[in-house]
Amino acid sequence: MELREESGKLFIYCKNAWTLYTADRIEKELRTLQIPSIAQCYIDFSRVSEFDSAGILLLRELQKHLESEGCSCTVGRMSPKQQKMYQLIDREILQEPLPRRHNGLLHTIGKKTLDEFKLFRDFFGFLGELSISFARLLAHPRNFRLPETVYHIQQSGFNALFIIALTSILVGLVIAYQTLVQLSQFGADIFVVDAIGISITRELGPMITAIVIAGRSASSYTAEIGTMKITEEISAMRTMGFDPFFFLVIPRIVALVIALPLLIFFSDIMGILGGMIATKAQAGISYAFFIERLQEVLATKHYILGIVKGPFFALIIAATGCFHGFRVTNDTESIGIETTESVVHAIFFVIACDALFSILYTRMGW
């Protein structure tokens, strides 16, 4: 920089290269610059041979330094490119807010719909890949991972007995109390046995069990597979020629398909037990009479129609949990997001599947 005083004004001529590579030298000159007490200053930038954004930032620093000394500063004789970059950086320094795009309601609805459509498309693609893996497994049964399947049966089935029992007993208690309130008005307390037995075995037992397992196992599957994806264990398996579906997905699905019908059977027993306890406490119906009446009204088909839902619910829950596990990206935040979505989607699909079963049973007269 070259300083001159002419006609009561201070002229500063910037020369040579004002780039990132010369920034240290320019900053050193700025620190040692002696500014005379003059009210007006003019910065001439025409002699600068090279410049970049770092040079323009340093020019802005020079201007700011002069203004802090009480000098009215003007920058002139800049090329069109220099002027354009100066205006851009000056706008950013002044923190001029960029115009924000305001999306309307239709845009938001359309975007959400498109995102859900892409999710369903990816999910059906995952189911297709899973079907191919099952077909390959049938052609090569030796690839079936029995130890892993047994392990997941214990984790998803046996370890869930306590929460299933507690939830089913409470549901049976609620059904019994609420039903007795209505039936007692007509002196038909005995029909509470019918309501408890049929509603639990056909609908509530399978539904409550599936929802509890969806919250418990779907989230677990997503978190486990997602963590393996972040640590690149899945990539390592593919590199070594192992199919992740054989090791991670199929054992979990088979284990849950085996465990969930057994859990539904256990849930039916616990739900009826809870209803029997509530009936004894509220209406005074003995346990022996309750069981005798239950044997009369509870046909085998009601139990079978409830158990049949188990494998379908299990397939939905396990597939949804594994699918969201593979969707985890390389950051830990996505594990929480995908885990939440896996539980929500698993419960939604279970309820939708149960509704389809109800329609089918009604049409078939079952």
Summary of the structure (lengths in Angstrom):
residues: 366
radius of gyration: 36.4
end to end distance: 94.4
largest distance: 116.2
contacts: 1150
relative contact order: 0.10
helix: 76%
strand: 9%
